[in-house]
């Protein structure tokens, strides 16, 4: 799994938060906090390495609400650690 994370991070110049790495690798697939169901690690990496679809570049979905809306990391700067966590709305294609 480590190599896949590193490939993702190199491609997008984006360092995944340590707390996310621990959560997704230690607690396993299908983990839910509140209304957010975290995507399995392999799905997160594979889906984001194939960037495309309705989301704009710089949004990296990591969990969903089950209705098409997704929680995403939003990369906003040139440095690897510059990001927000946003909710992307599937009906409006906005966050």
Backbone torsions as a table, in degrees:
resi	resn	phi	psi	omega
1	UNK	NA	-34.7	-176.6
2	UNK	-57.6	-44.4	-179.1
3	UNK	-63.7	-36.7	179.3
4	UNK	-66.4	-42.3	176.1
5	UNK	-60.1	-43.3	-178.2
6	UNK	-64.7	-38.3	177.6
7	UNK	-62.5	-44.9	177.1
8	UNK	-59.4	-47.9	-176.3
9	UNK	-64.8	-38.3	177.6
10	UNK	-67.0	-45.1	-176.8
11	UNK	-59.4	-42.3	-174.4
12	UNK	-104.1	2.0	-176.3
13	UNK	49.2	49.7	-175.9
14	UNK	-137.1	119.2	178.9
15	UNK	-89.1	117.0	177.1
16	UNK	-64.6	139.5	178.9
17	UNK	-59.3	140.7	178.6
18	UNK	-56.6	-39.4	-179.1
19	UNK	-62.9	-36.6	177.4
20	UNK	-68.0	-45.2	179.6
21	UNK	-57.0	-45.7	-179.7
22	UNK	-63.7	-47.9	-178.3
23	UNK	-58.6	-50.6	-172.8
24	UNK	-73.6	-30.7	-178.7
25	UNK	-91.0	-33.2	-176.7
26	UNK	-85.9	-37.5	-174.8
27	UNK	-91.7	-13.7	174.7
28	UNK	88.0	-173.1	-174.4
29	UNK	-79.9	151.4	174.2
30	UNK	72.5	22.9	-179.5
31	UNK	-76.6	139.0	-177.9
32	UNK	-124.2	134.0	171.6
33	UNK	-125.1	120.8	-175.8
34	UNK	59.7	-125.8	178.9
35	UNK	-94.8	-2.4	-175.6
36	UNK	-92.8	116.7	172.4
37	UNK	-95.7	115.1	-178.2
38	UNK	-71.5	135.6	177.2
39	UNK	-70.5	146.3	174.4
40	UNK	-56.6	148.0	-175.8
41	UNK	-54.0	-44.9	-179.4
42	UNK	-64.5	-37.4	177.3
43	UNK	-64.9	-44.1	178.9
44	UNK	-56.4	-50.0	-176.4
45	UNK	-68.3	-50.0	-178.2
46	UNK	-61.2	-45.3	-179.5
47	UNK	-63.5	-40.4	-177.7
48	UNK	-78.4	-26.2	175.7
49	UNK	-72.3	-20.3	178.0
50	UNK	-101.0	38.9	-174.3
51	UNK	-36.0	136.3	178.2
52	UNK	165.1	-171.3	178.5
53	UNK	85.1	-156.7	-171.8
54	UNK	-80.2	-19.3	-177.0
55	UNK	-77.8	147.2	177.8
56	UNK	-81.0	159.8	-179.7
57	UNK	-61.7	139.4	-179.6
58	UNK	101.5	-9.5	174.9
59	UNK	-98.5	126.4	-178.8
60	UNK	-123.1	97.3	-177.4
61	UNK	-67.0	132.7	179.9
62	UNK	-123.1	-9.0	179.8
63	UNK	-167.1	162.2	-177.2
64	UNK	-138.0	171.1	179.3
65	UNK	-100.1	-4.8	-179.7
66	UNK	91.6	-4.6	179.6
67	UNK	-114.1	10.5	-178.0
68	UNK	102.6	-19.6	176.6
69	UNK	-75.5	143.9	-174.8
70	UNK	-130.8	141.0	167.4
71	UNK	-83.3	134.3	-174.6
72	UNK	-136.1	151.9	162.8
73	UNK	-83.6	134.1	176.5
74	UNK	-114.5	109.6	178.0
75	UNK	-77.0	124.2	-175.5
76	UNK	-119.9	-8.6	-177.5
77	UNK	-134.5	-177.2	-179.4
78	UNK	-79.8	-25.9	-179.0
79	UNK	-80.3	149.6	-175.1
80	UNK	-61.3	-31.0	-175.4
81	UNK	-93.9	10.8	-177.3
82	UNK	-94.5	102.1	-179.3
83	UNK	-154.3	159.8	170.1
84	UNK	-115.9	163.3	166.2
85	UNK	-106.1	124.3	-176.0
86	UNK	-129.4	162.6	173.5
87	UNK	-106.3	116.5	177.6
88	UNK	-89.9	127.7	-176.2
89	UNK	-97.6	120.2	-174.2
90	UNK	-69.3	-26.8	-179.0
91	UNK	-75.6	-30.8	-177.0
92	UNK	-109.7	-6.4	-176.0
93	UNK	54.8	40.1	-177.4
94	UNK	-135.6	167.1	178.4
95	UNK	-133.0	NA	NA
